[in-house]
Amino acid sequence: MPRNRRHFRITLPVQAQPLRTLSLRTSFAPLLAGFICVFLGTYDNTALAVVLPTIADDLGLDLQIAQWTNLAPMIMSAALLLVMGNLADRIGHRRVLYAGLATYFVSALLAALSNGFAMLLLARFLTGIALASCYTVGPAFTIRSFVPGRRARALSVVGITTSIGLVSGPVLGGYLGETFGWRTLFWAPLAILVLVMAVIWLGPRLRLFERLWETPQRLERKFDYRGASLMLFWQGPLLLAITLGNDRGWLSPEILAAAALGAVVLYFFVRVQLNAAHPTLDFRLFKLRDFRLPVLAAALGFTVVIINFLLLPFYMSLVLGMSAFAIGIVAAISPAMMSFMAPLGALWAERASPRHPASAGLALLVVGTVLMLLLLHTDSSVWLLVGLLALTGIGLGTFEWTINSSIVGSLPRSMLGTSAGILATARTFGFSLGQSVWGLVFTLAVTSRSGGTVALEAPPEDLMFGLRACFAIGAVVALLAFALAFAQRDNPPPATEADILALRPPGRAER
């Protein structure tokens, strides 16, 4: 007899197709592109600073004129950071990145072939446009190379890359400039750029990286052309006034004119942004507590950090009598410790929240600044200075990229380019403002004590008085930054686009 068979139909619940996991195969190319972009920015600034005297001598320039080869890209990139981040969120990160790298290629080629200062200056302004895209889209690609829960770890990679550029830039710049000439500094990146642009162009066509190359949840909004134009014309003059105020005199006609122009355009920029449907810089974002606190803490922290980079080399040279080579070695201590601490701070942020390592890093910055105020003298040991620089480097490495993680994590993922532009702007303005403020405080303190007109020609005791004045004020600013970072919430959820739209007055959402 036929065996009685029973057939069972088992119905399994339908599951959504899981997202492809990130692996080396899918994330290597975007991570490489992000690494190159971040490295290019730090390499470009630090390597060229070493050969400025050589450029001035070769082109027959005064050193104050030659320094525009560094000031031009800094001013241009600072004015375009938010514009590039905003544009990337609308047309795609890959397109902005590719255009930025192509612009850097052209600018480096023009600089290498320049036969005069005018052509070199034009090339350096083009470099600023390229670096603006690199500073914003580079970190965005690095973040997208990691799963969302590893945002702090991704930003620690950016921190390590920045430290590598800070340490290797002066070494490579000095070696290449002395051995092969200053134009070699512009020829050197061209071969790497060709390789990276080929990877970016081939990535989507080989169907290896399509999940990462295009902007997720691209913002379907009109680009704010009026706001972008006004941003360029208010940031440029104000940064120019801040940067050159100490050298030219704060009451000189050109500085007053630049500051007045920047202030007037800033007024119209704010009015346009408050009435725009989709502004380049949405000031209403600062109503979000989880966004406002880390941005302010970052800007204040970066303002304090610049004391070490700006004034301590003069202390080592004019007070301790150290050689240029020894100064370079000691100055590399802080970036080296930053590179070491960045991944440790990221792991701490992932296990707890970014608030804890950011607050701890700023606390170390406060302690290090106070110890420099109390312990540094005209006859201090170099090893004491090395220890203090290591302490502040540990604090900066722990603080910088975890506070940036809080900034990026406070906004929707569709605004990744915008948030990267905001954190880059906070860092740039902190450095620029700090450079001018501490230079002014140092000069006024030294000249008021010595009775002279040139601060750097004063006796060592008077130089120490000016340095201590900067450390005293810097400790207070660092303490305020610590309070802001400590006041953050632990792992707050990111704001949604609906939350941001709700910040706008009724009837203005689609103007």
Sequence and secondary structure as in RCSB ss.txt:
>XXXX:A:sequence
MPRNRRHFRITLPVQAQPLRTLSLRTSFAPLLAGFICVFLGTYDNTALAVVLPTIADDLGLDLQIAQWTNLAPMI
MSAALLLVMGNLADRIGHRRVLYAGLATYFVSALLAALSNGFAMLLLARFLTGIALASCYTVGPAFTIRSFVPGR
RARALSVVGITTSIGLVSGPVLGGYLGETFGWRTLFWAPLAILVLVMAVIWLGPRLRLFERLWETPQRLERKFDY
RGASLMLFWQGPLLLAITLGNDRGWLSPEILAAAALGAVVLYFFVRVQLNAAHPTLDFRLFKLRDFRLPVLAAAL
GFTVVIINFLLLPFYMSLVLGMSAFAIGIVAAISPAMMSFMAPLGALWAERASPRHPASAGLALLVVGTVLMLLL
LHTDSSVWLLVGLLALTGIGLGTFEWTINSSIVGSLPRSMLGTSAGILATARTFGFSLGQSVWGLVFTLAVTSRS
GGTVALEAPPEDLMFGLRACFAIGAVVALLAFALAFAQRDNPPPATEADILALRPPGRAER
>XXXX:A:secstr
                       HHHHHHHHHHHHHHHHHHHHHHHHHHHTHHHHHHHHT  HHHHTHHHHHHHH
HHHHHHHHHHHHHHHH HHHHHHHHHHHHHHHHHHHHH  SHHHHHHHHHHHHHHHHHHHHHHHHHHHHTS GGG
HHHHHHHHHHHHHHHHHHHHHHHHHHHHHH TTHHHHHHHHHHHHHHHHHHHHHHTTSSHHHHS TT       H
HHHHHHHHHHHHHHHHHHHHHHH TTSHHHHHHHHHHHHHHHHHHHHHHH SS SS GGGGGSHHHHHHHHHHHH
HHHHHHHHHHHHHHIIIIIS   HHHHHHHHTHHHHHHHHHHHHHHHHHHHS THHHHHHHHHHHHHHHHHHHHH
  TT  HHHHHHHHHHHHHHHHHHHHHHHHHHHHTS GGGHHHHHHHHHHHHHHHHHHHHHHHHHHHHHHHHHHH
  S GGGS HHHHHHHHHHHHHHHHHHHHHHHHHHHTS SS     HHHHHHTS TT TT 
